[in-house]
Amino acid sequence: MLPTKRHKGSFQDLFELWLIDENILRKRIDKEYCFGWTNECFYKGLKRRVGWIVFIDYDHVPRSFVEYDCKRLQDKYDLGDAIILKTSSGYHLYFMDVVNRFELKKICEDAMGDKLFVEVGLVRSNNILTFRLGQRKPNDLIKFGKIVRRGKRTTRPMSITHYKVLQAKWPQIKINLNRPKKTCNVMFVCYKVNN
């Protein structure tokens, strides 16, 4: 069940609008759909998948709970610095670490986040987790929350492309880049949202 494309213009156009003005972006997409991206890392266009980054969704919990779970996952799975973004209903947690499908499944199932989000992404969508970047409805903006630093260095490679996309929108995002990096292609999508 891959997300459906329902918009006017290319994804490059939508990405640029997302950076500049989300209200204009909202008008370019069907009102039942939302601009987002997947956790997949590709080489050679979108032909060869080389791994996934970890997305975890937390709804209706305090940020301190997300931070606690994040630090627990960092220690247990040797994950690097994490990025927390604030949504209207909770938080999105991003680890820029590139993992294989078995690690992704283990980490997401162990996380104390939204289990339905994990089930839909890992089971129904063949390990594809999708997070919205744009608004679901007017004034439903995602905001920068916090960087959760890892005390020690990880040797896992990171998706520099996913990181640069987030940093383009929120320049205050700065994580430890002193580790292997993978430059890969990311997939932007427009998908149906439940309001």
C-alpha positions in Angstrom: 0.0 0.0 0.0 2.2 2.9 -1.2 1.0 6.5 -0.7 -0.8 8.0 -3.7 0.2 11.0 -5.7 -2.5 13.7 -5.7 -1.0 17.1 -6.5 -0.2 19.6 -9.2 3.4 20.0 -10.1 6.5 18.0 -9.5 7.8 16.8 -6.1 10.7 19.2 -6.6 8.2 22.1 -6.9 6.3 20.9 -3.8 9.6 20.6 -1.9 10.5 24.2 -2.7 7.1 25.4 -1.8 7.3 23.5 1.6 10.6 25.4 2.3 9.1 28.8 1.3 5.4 28.9 2.2 3.3 25.9 3.4 0.0 27.8 2.9 0.7 27.9 -0.9 1.8 24.3 -0.8 -1.5 23.4 0.9 -3.4 24.9 -2.1 -1.4 22.7 -4.6 -2.4 19.5 -3.0 -5.8 17.8 -2.8 -7.3 18.8 0.6 -7.6 15.1 1.6 -3.8 14.6 1.0 -0.6 15.7 2.7 2.9 16.3 1.6 5.4 14.0 3.2 8.3 11.6 2.7 9.4 8.1 3.4 12.2 6.6 5.5 13.7 4.8 2.5 17.2 5.4 1.2 17.9 4.8 -2.5 20.8 4.9 -4.9 20.5 5.4 -8.6 17.3 7.3 -8.6 14.7 5.3 -6.9 15.8 1.9 -8.3 18.0 0.4 -5.6 17.0 0.6 -1.9 20.0 0.6 0.4 18.4 0.9 3.8 16.0 2.9 5.9 16.2 5.6 8.5 14.1 5.3 11.7 10.9 7.3 12.1 8.9 7.0 15.3 5.5 8.7 15.9 4.4 9.6 19.5 0.9 11.0 20.0 -0.5 12.7 23.1 2.6 12.2 25.3 4.9 14.8 26.9 8.2 15.6 25.3 10.0 14.2 28.3 8.6 10.8 27.5 9.8 11.0 23.9 13.3 12.0 25.2 13.4 9.1 27.6 12.4 6.6 25.0 14.9 8.1 22.5 17.8 7.8 24.9 16.8 4.2 25.7 16.8 3.4 22.0 20.1 5.2 21.4 21.9 3.1 24.1 20.3 -0.2 23.2 20.7 0.0 19.4 23.8 2.2 19.1 21.9 5.0 17.3 23.3 8.5 16.8 21.8 11.9 17.6 18.1 12.2 17.2 15.8 15.0 16.0 12.4 15.6 17.7 9.8 17.7 15.8 6.5 18.9 17.4 3.3 18.1 15.6 -0.3 19.2 16.5 -0.9 15.8 18.2 2.5 14.9 19.6 6.0 14.4 18.3 8.0 12.9 15.4 11.3 11.3 16.3 14.0 10.9 13.6 17.2 8.9 13.7 19.3 9.6 10.7 21.0 6.2 11.0 20.7 4.0 8.0 19.6 0.5 9.1 18.6 -2.7 7.4 15.0 -4.0 7.5 15.5 -6.4 10.4 17.0 -3.6 12.6 14.2 -1.2 11.5 11.6 -3.7 12.6 13.3 -4.5 15.9 13.8 -0.8 16.8 10.3 0.3 15.8 8.6 -2.5 17.7 10.7 -1.8 20.8 9.9 1.9 20.7 7.1 3.1 23.0 5.5 5.2 20.2 2.3 4.7 18.2 2.0 1.0 17.5 -0.6 1.5 14.7 2.0 3.7 12.9 4.5 0.9 13.2 2.1 -1.8 12.1 0.9 0.1 9.0 4.4 0.9 7.9 6.2 -2.3 8.7 3.6 -4.9 8.0 1.2 -3.4 5.5 3.6 -1.2 3.6 6.7 -3.4 3.3 8.8 -1.4 5.8 7.9 2.0 4.4 7.3 4.5 7.1 5.8 7.8 5.9 5.8 11.1 7.9 4.1 14.2 6.9 6.2 17.3 6.4 3.4 19.6 5.4 0.1 20.7 6.9 -2.9 18.4 7.2 -5.1 21.5 7.5 -4.4 25.2 7.7 -2.1 26.3 10.6 -1.2 22.7 11.4 2.5 23.3 11.1 5.3 21.0 12.3 7.8 22.8 14.5 11.4 22.1 15.6 11.4 20.5 19.0 14.9 19.4 20.2 18.0 17.5 19.4 18.7 14.5 21.7 22.5 14.1 21.8 24.1 10.8 22.1 27.0 10.8 24.6 29.3 8.7 22.5 30.0 8.3 18.8 28.2 5.7 16.7 29.8 3.9 13.8 26.5 3.6 11.9 26.3 5.4 8.6 23.7 8.2 8.5 21.5 9.5 5.6 23.0 12.9 4.9 20.2 13.6 2.4 17.4 13.1 5.0 19.4 15.3 7.4 19.8 18.1 4.8 16.1 18.1 4.0 15.2 18.7 7.7 18.0 21.3 8.1 16.8 23.2 5.0 13.5 23.8 6.8 14.9 24.1 10.4 18.4 25.5 10.2 18.8 25.1 14.0 19.1 21.4 13.5 22.7 20.4 14.0 23.7 16.9 14.8 27.1 15.1 15.0 28.3 14.5 11.5 31.5 12.8 12.5 30.6 9.3 11.2 30.1 7.5 7.9 27.6 9.2 5.6 25.4 7.8 2.8 24.2 10.3 0.2 21.0 8.8 -1.1 17.8 9.8 -2.8 14.7 10.3 -0.8 11.1 9.8 -1.9 8.6 12.6 -1.4 5.0 11.6 -1.5 1.4 12.9 -1.2 -0.7 10.6 0.8 -4.2 10.5 2.2 -4.5 11.6 5.8 -7.1 11.0 8.4 -8.2 14.3 9.9 
